[in-house]
Amino acid sequence: MKQKELSVWLRAVLAVGAAFILFLSLLVVPKLGQHAILDYPELEYMYLPCLIFFWITAAIVLVFLALVWKIAIEIGRDNSFCHENAKRLRTCSHLALADVILYLIAGCVFGAMNLLHPALIIAGVIICSIGAAVAVCCAALSHLTRKAADMQAENDLTV
């Protein structure tokens, strides 16, 4: 697969991912919350804070996807190993870690309010595990990309 083709595929996957996040954030999650309120009217006070929390975490994911989009553009330009991509990957690592921390805080808050359902615990563990793995992978890729960019710059100077 050529650089341009890889870039196009990455951007297509990112566009689908962003559309899915927007679909979840704007349609699915609010509807699920409204249905939950019908079943548990005593939890109506939690609807808006939970929705805002989900929107914040979704915004973090969208920023993450936007940074990866910029990386995909650089890949298409045959400039994969540049310092900008290393910085973007480092920022992606921080964003993924921020999402994990937010979900851990939300789990603690729900636990303190005695609202922690087993399904929420399972979902939280899955989300935090994936987020931690993404954070570690992005940090490692950032390090490797920075080293490759340094080697490429050094190689360009010797030629």
BALOBA-1460 file (C-alpha; in Angstrom, 3 decimals):
// residues 159
<rec num="1" residu="m" x="0.000" y="0.000" z="0.000"/>
<rec num="2" residu="k" x="1.385" y="3.379" z="-1.006"/>
<rec num="3" residu="q" x="1.594" y="6.411" z="1.259"/>
<rec num="4" residu="k" x="-1.252" y="8.263" z="-0.462"/>
<rec num="5" residu="e" x="-3.500" y="5.205" z="-0.406"/>
<rec num="6" residu="l" x="-2.779" y="4.617" z="3.285"/>
<rec num="7" residu="s" x="-3.550" y="8.262" z="4.011"/>
<rec num="8" residu="v" x="-6.901" y="8.020" z="2.223"/>
<rec num="9" residu="w" x="-7.836" y="4.839" z="4.089"/>
<rec num="10" residu="l" x="-6.870" y="6.333" z="7.448"/>
<rec num="11" residu="r" x="-8.908" y="9.461" z="6.789"/>
<rec num="12" residu="a" x="-11.921" y="7.387" z="5.688"/>
<rec num="13" residu="v" x="-11.780" y="5.381" z="8.911"/>
<rec num="14" residu="l" x="-11.365" y="8.576" z="10.942"/>
<rec num="15" residu="a" x="-14.348" y="10.198" z="9.209"/>
<rec num="16" residu="v" x="-16.536" y="7.178" z="9.963"/>
<rec num="17" residu="g" x="-15.317" y="7.198" z="13.573"/>
<rec num="18" residu="a" x="-16.065" y="10.901" z="13.977"/>
<rec num="19" residu="a" x="-19.529" y="10.459" z="12.443"/>
<rec num="20" residu="f" x="-20.192" y="7.589" z="14.844"/>
<rec num="21" residu="i" x="-19.093" y="9.667" z="17.863"/>
<rec num="22" residu="l" x="-21.342" y="12.542" z="16.759"/>
<rec num="23" residu="f" x="-24.256" y="10.127" z="16.194"/>
<rec num="24" residu="l" x="-23.794" y="8.679" z="19.680"/>
<rec num="25" residu="s" x="-23.372" y="12.092" z="21.298"/>
<rec num="26" residu="l" x="-26.247" y="13.884" z="19.646"/>
<rec num="27" residu="l" x="-28.842" y="11.141" z="19.187"/>
<rec num="28" residu="v" x="-28.241" y="7.852" z="20.980"/>
<rec num="29" residu="v" x="-26.985" y="8.914" z="24.416"/>
<rec num="30" residu="p" x="-29.625" y="11.643" z="24.954"/>
<rec num="31" residu="k" x="-32.382" y="9.157" z="23.975"/>
<rec num="32" residu="l" x="-30.972" y="6.491" z="26.283"/>
<rec num="33" residu="g" x="-30.907" y="9.052" z="29.089"/>
<rec num="34" residu="q" x="-34.524" y="10.033" z="28.448"/>
<rec num="35" residu="h" x="-35.588" y="6.379" z="28.501"/>
<rec num="36" residu="a" x="-33.670" y="5.864" z="31.748"/>
<rec num="37" residu="i" x="-35.532" y="8.815" z="33.283"/>
<rec num="38" residu="l" x="-38.860" y="7.223" z="32.325"/>
<rec num="39" residu="d" x="-37.820" y="4.011" z="34.100"/>
<rec num="40" residu="y" x="-36.175" y="5.752" z="37.071"/>
<rec num="41" residu="p" x="-37.737" y="9.202" z="37.560"/>
<rec num="42" residu="e" x="-35.871" y="9.648" z="40.861"/>
<rec num="43" residu="l" x="-32.617" y="9.931" z="38.844"/>
<rec num="44" residu="e" x="-33.799" y="12.804" z="36.647"/>
<rec num="45" residu="y" x="-31.403" y="15.182" z="38.394"/>
<rec num="46" residu="m" x="-28.494" y="13.105" z="36.987"/>
<rec num="47" residu="y" x="-29.549" y="13.387" z="33.319"/>
<rec num="48" residu="l" x="-27.949" y="16.723" z="32.430"/>
<rec num="49" residu="p" x="-24.680" y="16.230" z="34.379"/>
<rec num="50" residu="c" x="-24.206" y="12.778" z="32.825"/>
<rec num="51" residu="l" x="-24.990" y="14.095" z="29.355"/>
<rec num="52" residu="i" x="-22.525" y="16.959" z="29.765"/>
<rec num="53" residu="f" x="-19.907" y="14.494" z="31.025"/>
<rec num="54" residu="f" x="-20.413" y="12.298" z="27.955"/>
<rec num="55" residu="w" x="-20.210" y="15.326" z="25.650"/>
<rec num="56" residu="i" x="-16.920" y="16.417" z="27.263"/>
<rec num="57" residu="t" x="-15.390" y="12.974" z="26.830"/>
<rec num="58" residu="a" x="-16.721" y="12.789" z="23.258"/>
<rec num="59" residu="a" x="-15.150" y="16.185" z="22.518"/>
<rec num="60" residu="i" x="-11.808" y="14.822" z="23.735"/>
<rec num="61" residu="v" x="-12.171" y="11.876" z="21.357"/>
<rec num="62" residu="l" x="-13.035" y="14.216" z="18.467"/>
<rec num="63" residu="v" x="-9.933" y="16.337" z="19.146"/>
<rec num="64" residu="f" x="-7.929" y="13.085" z="19.222"/>
<rec num="65" residu="l" x="-9.373" y="12.094" z="15.846"/>
<rec num="66" residu="a" x="-8.602" y="15.548" z="14.408"/>
<rec num="67" residu="l" x="-4.951" y="15.173" z="15.436"/>
<rec num="68" residu="v" x="-4.752" y="11.720" z="13.886"/>
<rec num="69" residu="w" x="-6.329" y="13.219" z="10.727"/>
<rec num="70" residu="k" x="-3.413" y="15.687" z="10.560"/>
<rec num="71" residu="i" x="-0.986" y="12.793" z="11.003"/>
<rec num="72" residu="a" x="-2.706" y="10.962" z="8.124"/>
<rec num="73" residu="i" x="-2.286" y="14.045" z="5.935"/>
<rec num="74" residu="e" x="1.456" y="14.092" z="6.692"/>
<rec num="75" residu="i" x="1.640" y="10.386" z="5.857"/>
<rec num="76" residu="g" x="0.060" y="11.180" z="2.472"/>
<rec num="77" residu="r" x="2.726" y="13.835" z="1.896"/>
<rec num="78" residu="d" x="5.422" y="11.217" z="2.627"/>
<rec num="79" residu="n" x="6.359" y="13.139" z="5.758"/>
<rec num="80" residu="s" x="5.470" y="10.490" z="8.343"/>
<rec num="81" residu="f" x="8.493" y="11.017" z="10.563"/>
<rec num="82" residu="c" x="8.385" y="14.671" z="11.481"/>
<rec num="83" residu="h" x="8.517" y="16.485" z="14.791"/>
<rec num="84" residu="e" x="4.963" y="17.764" z="14.321"/>
<rec num="85" residu="n" x="3.646" y="14.186" z="14.167"/>
<rec num="86" residu="a" x="5.636" y="13.308" z="17.278"/>
<rec num="87" residu="k" x="4.052" y="16.266" z="19.091"/>
<rec num="88" residu="r" x="0.594" y="15.280" z="17.829"/>
<rec num="89" residu="l" x="1.056" y="11.715" z="19.047"/>
<rec num="90" residu="r" x="2.199" y="13.002" z="22.443"/>
<rec num="91" residu="t" x="-0.912" y="15.171" z="22.639"/>
<rec num="92" residu="c" x="-3.027" y="12.158" z="21.635"/>
<rec num="93" residu="s" x="-1.463" y="10.225" z="24.503"/>
<rec num="94" residu="h" x="-2.368" y="13.009" z="26.934"/>
<rec num="95" residu="l" x="-5.929" y="13.185" z="25.593"/>
<rec num="96" residu="a" x="-6.420" y="9.434" z="25.991"/>
<rec num="97" residu="l" x="-5.056" y="9.619" z="29.530"/>
<rec num="98" residu="a" x="-7.358" y="12.565" z="30.311"/>
<rec num="99" residu="d" x="-10.353" y="10.511" z="29.179"/>
<rec num="100" residu="v" x="-9.272" y="7.625" z="31.422"/>
<rec num="101" residu="i" x="-8.899" y="9.965" z="34.394"/>
<rec num="102" residu="l" x="-12.326" y="11.514" z="33.756"/>
<rec num="103" residu="y" x="-13.957" y="8.071" z="33.667"/>
<rec num="104" residu="l" x="-12.160" y="7.045" z="36.866"/>
<rec num="105" residu="i" x="-13.395" y="10.214" z="38.576"/>
<rec num="106" residu="a" x="-16.930" y="9.574" z="37.304"/>
<rec num="107" residu="g" x="-16.755" y="6.015" z="38.643"/>
<rec num="108" residu="c" x="-15.688" y="7.311" z="42.055"/>
<rec num="109" residu="v" x="-18.490" y="9.897" z="42.056"/>
<rec num="110" residu="f" x="-21.089" y="7.295" z="41.082"/>
<rec num="111" residu="g" x="-19.704" y="4.941" z="43.735"/>
<rec num="112" residu="a" x="-19.916" y="7.660" z="46.405"/>
<rec num="113" residu="m" x="-23.525" y="8.352" z="45.385"/>
<rec num="114" residu="n" x="-24.300" y="4.614" z="45.502"/>
<rec num="115" residu="l" x="-25.308" y="4.697" z="41.813"/>
<rec num="116" residu="l" x="-22.690" y="2.313" z="40.459"/>
<rec num="117" residu="h" x="-24.524" y="-0.382" z="38.531"/>
<rec num="118" residu="p" x="-22.516" y="-3.507" z="37.544"/>
<rec num="119" residu="a" x="-22.981" y="-2.617" z="33.859"/>
<rec num="120" residu="l" x="-21.388" y="0.780" z="34.540"/>
<rec num="121" residu="i" x="-18.462" y="-0.899" z="36.267"/>
<rec num="122" residu="i" x="-17.916" y="-3.232" z="33.303"/>
<rec num="123" residu="a" x="-18.237" y="-0.385" z="30.774"/>
<rec num="124" residu="g" x="-15.889" y="1.785" z="32.843"/>
<rec num="125" residu="v" x="-13.261" y="-0.942" z="33.080"/>
<rec num="126" residu="i" x="-13.438" y="-1.551" z="29.319"/>
<rec num="127" residu="i" x="-13.245" y="2.163" z="28.478"/>
<rec num="128" residu="c" x="-10.379" y="2.772" z="30.907"/>
<rec num="129" residu="s" x="-8.457" y="-0.280" z="29.669"/>
<rec num="130" residu="i" x="-8.773" y="0.773" z="26.037"/>
<rec num="131" residu="g" x="-7.929" y="4.386" z="26.897"/>
<rec num="132" residu="a" x="-4.848" y="3.371" z="28.876"/>
<rec num="133" residu="a" x="-3.675" y="1.118" z="26.036"/>
<rec num="134" residu="v" x="-4.177" y="3.915" z="23.502"/>
<rec num="135" residu="a" x="-2.307" y="6.369" z="25.748"/>
<rec num="136" residu="v" x="0.667" y="4.007" z="26.080"/>
<rec num="137" residu="c" x="0.711" y="3.224" z="22.340"/>
<rec num="138" residu="c" x="0.564" y="6.900" z="21.392"/>
<rec num="139" residu="a" x="3.355" y="7.738" z="23.847"/>
<rec num="140" residu="a" x="5.533" y="4.963" z="22.422"/>
<rec num="141" residu="l" x="4.767" y="6.010" z="18.839"/>
<rec num="142" residu="s" x="5.547" y="9.620" z="19.722"/>
<rec num="143" residu="h" x="8.937" y="8.601" z="21.087"/>
<rec num="144" residu="l" x="9.727" y="6.465" z="18.047"/>
<rec num="145" residu="t" x="8.512" y="9.137" z="15.617"/>
<rec num="146" residu="r" x="10.662" y="11.765" z="17.325"/>
<rec num="147" residu="k" x="13.726" y="9.503" z="17.128"/>
<rec num="148" residu="a" x="13.023" y="8.754" z="13.456"/>
<rec num="149" residu="a" x="12.567" y="12.476" z="12.728"/>
<rec num="150" residu="d" x="15.903" y="13.204" z="14.441"/>
<rec num="151" residu="m" x="17.620" y="10.473" z="12.417"/>
<rec num="152" residu="q" x="16.037" y="11.748" z="9.213"/>
<rec num="153" residu="a" x="17.148" y="15.317" z="9.942"/>
<rec num="154" residu="e" x="20.663" y="14.101" z="10.700"/>
<rec num="155" residu="n" x="20.701" y="12.037" z="7.521"/>
<rec num="156" residu="d" x="19.510" y="15.023" z="5.460"/>
<rec num="157" residu="l" x="22.409" y="17.097" z="6.836"/>
<rec num="158" residu="t" x="25.028" y="14.531" z="5.805"/>
<rec num="159" residu="v" x="23.832" y="14.303" z="2.218"/>
